[in-house]
Amino acid sequence: MLVDSGLPVEDLDAAHIDFLIAGEGGETFGVIGLQSFGQVGLLRSLAVEAGGRGKGTGSTLVDALESHARAAGMRQLVLLTQTAEPFFAARGYAPIARDAAPQAVQGSAEFRSICPASATCMSKDLQPR
């Protein structure tokens, strides 16, 4: 699904990423990943199959990932996107300069080499619920 969505998979064998999956009846139609850097998480790889789009699957996955991140003690989420800035902005993520991201996140393969410099960097502070 990630490859079909044009998302990077080069570092998935080396990076520790928790994936949350949306599905029904044995069929997977959505996925999102979270790479942990202590109190900061890197939101990775949100993908929804064409048949699941427009039904709130992406929003549900982001909400679940944010809850998972909060439960793990994370205070901030950062992401890189080339195509979904409006989607994430509607969910409270704000653009930041790439070099303003926490150092640990900047050291990830996603930041160093996988995502192009033209990708928009976004961040969201997680408030405890």
C-alpha positions in Angstrom: 0.0 0.0 0.0 2.9 2.4 0.8 4.6 1.7 -2.5 1.3 2.1 -4.4 0.8 5.4 -2.7 4.2 6.7 -3.7 5.5 6.8 -0.1 9.1 6.0 0.9 9.9 2.5 2.1 13.7 2.5 1.9 14.3 2.6 5.6 11.5 0.5 6.9 13.7 -2.5 7.6 16.1 -0.3 9.7 13.8 2.1 11.4 11.6 1.2 14.3 8.1 2.3 13.2 4.8 1.5 14.9 2.1 1.0 12.3 -1.6 1.4 12.9 -3.8 -0.3 10.4 -7.4 0.4 9.4 -9.3 -2.6 8.0 -12.4 -4.7 8.0 -13.2 -8.3 7.2 -9.5 -9.1 6.7 -9.0 -6.3 4.2 -6.6 -3.5 5.0 -7.5 -0.1 3.5 -5.5 2.3 5.5 -2.1 2.6 7.4 -0.2 5.2 9.3 3.2 5.0 11.0 4.9 6.6 14.0 8.7 6.7 14.5 9.6 7.6 18.1 12.3 10.0 19.2 11.6 10.2 22.9 9.1 13.0 23.5 8.9 13.7 19.7 7.3 11.5 17.1 7.7 11.5 13.3 4.4 10.8 11.7 5.1 8.5 8.7 3.4 6.9 5.9 -0.3 7.8 6.0 -1.9 5.9 3.1 -5.6 5.1 2.4 -6.7 2.9 -0.4 -8.8 4.6 -3.1 -12.0 2.8 -1.9 -11.5 4.1 1.7 -10.9 7.8 0.8 -13.5 10.4 1.5 -14.9 8.4 4.4 -12.9 9.8 7.3 -10.3 6.9 7.3 -7.3 9.3 7.1 -8.7 11.4 9.9 -9.5 8.4 12.1 -5.9 7.1 11.6 -4.4 10.4 12.5 -6.5 10.7 15.6 -5.5 7.1 16.6 -1.8 7.9 16.0 -2.0 11.0 18.1 -3.7 9.1 21.0 -1.0 6.4 20.7 1.7 9.1 20.7 0.3 10.8 23.8 0.0 7.4 25.6 3.7 6.9 24.8 4.6 10.2 26.4 5.2 12.2 23.2 4.6 15.9 23.3 5.1 16.8 19.7 4.5 15.2 16.3 6.5 16.2 13.1 5.9 15.2 9.6 7.1 15.8 6.0 4.6 15.9 3.2 4.7 16.7 -0.5 0.9 16.4 -1.2 -1.1 16.5 2.1 -0.4 19.9 3.6 -4.0 21.0 3.5 -5.2 17.7 5.1 -2.8 18.1 8.0 -3.3 21.8 8.4 -7.0 21.1 8.9 -6.0 18.8 11.8 -3.9 21.4 13.6 -0.5 20.8 12.1 1.4 24.0 11.2 4.3 24.4 8.7 7.7 24.9 10.3 11.1 25.4 8.8 12.7 22.0 8.3 15.7 23.0 10.3 13.4 24.0 13.2 12.4 20.3 13.7 14.0 18.6 16.7 17.6 17.4 16.1 16.7 13.8 16.7 14.0 13.9 14.0 16.4 15.7 11.7 18.8 12.8 12.1 16.2 10.3 10.7 16.7 8.8 7.3 13.4 10.4 6.3 14.8 13.9 6.9 18.4 13.2 5.8 17.8 11.6 2.5 14.4 10.0 1.8 12.1 13.0 1.5 13.1 15.7 -0.8 14.0 19.2 0.4 10.9 20.5 -1.3 8.7 18.5 1.2 6.8 20.7 3.6 7.7 20.1 7.3 4.8 20.4 9.7 4.5 20.1 13.5 1.8 19.8 16.1 2.1 20.0 19.9 0.2 17.3 21.6 -1.9 18.4 24.6 -2.6 15.8 27.2 -6.3 14.6 27.1 
